[in-house]
Amino acid sequence: MLGDNYKYSLTNLNLGIKVKLSDKGKDIFYHQYDDLIARGFDITPHFPEEDEDGYTKFQMWRFIELYGKYLTIGSSCAEGTLQTLDVLVEVEKEKRND
């Protein structure tokens, strides 16, 4: 069972994560609003922004919403949407009482 081998920390789904998207992952991002565009909404598709290290930042809930269906047990790099399964998770700064 996971609880026996891992330590847990409290996090928030609004925190940011960074992932390295593959070409397929970038294509999914670009086409995420195709159905709305087809129904007449004025949305301009765009590719995700990457930082200098090739990471794209998402709020955790948004990443799950967009790519969750590709994250299955046994899938290799989320069915090709990610370059690696490594995820950088934003850490909240401790509140200071200065």
N, C-alpha and C positions, 0 to 999 in steps of 0.2 A: 504494500500500500504506500502511496506517495508520502503520507504523513510520517512514516517511519524513517525515511531517508533524506527528507528535505526540510529546510527551514523556510518559513513563510514571512513575508512582510506585507503590511497593509499598503495598498496602492489605490489609485483612483483612475477610472476609465477615461477621465478627461485629460490625464497626463499625456505627454507626447512620447512617441516611440519613433525610432529611425530604422528603416529597412533599406536594403539594396534590391530594387526591383529589376527583374529581367526585362527583356524586350516585350515578352508576353504580359508581364505585370504593368508595364507602361502603357501598352495597348488597351488593357482593361480600364486603366485610369482615364485614358483619352476618350474612350467610348462609353463611360459610365452614364452619360445623360442622353444617349442616342434615342431612347424611347420618348423622352420629353421633347427633344428637338423635333422628332417626327410628328409630335402632336402640336407643334407650332410655338413652343416656348423659345424665346430668344436667348439661347445659351451658346456661347462660343466654346467648343471643346479645346482643351489644351493638355499638353504633356505635363507630368509632375515636375516640380522643381527639385533639383538635386544640389546637395552641398558639394564642397570641393573634394570630398572623399567618396562621392557617389551615392550618399544616403538621401532618402526622401523622408520627410517628417510628416507624421499623421497624429491626430489624437487617437488614442488606443481604440475607442469605440468606433471611430470612422474606418480605421483599418479593418477591424473585424467585420463591419457592415459591408465593405467593398470586397474584401478578399476571403471572408470566412468560408464561403462554399468551396474554396480551393484548398483549405487546410484540413486534410483528411489523414487518418492514420495510414502510414505507409507511403504517403505521397512524397515524391522526391522534390524538395524545395517548393512545396505547396503547388504541386502540379505545374511546375515551371514558371510560376509567377514571381519567384524570388531567386536571386543569385545564390543566397545562402539562407539558412534558417536562423542565423544569428540576428537578434533584435536588440537594439540599444534602447533602454527604457529611461525616460527622464526621471530624475530623482528630485523630489521637492527639497528646497533649501530649508534648513532648520530655522525656526523662528528665533530671533535673538531678542533678549530683553535688555538691550543696550540703553 
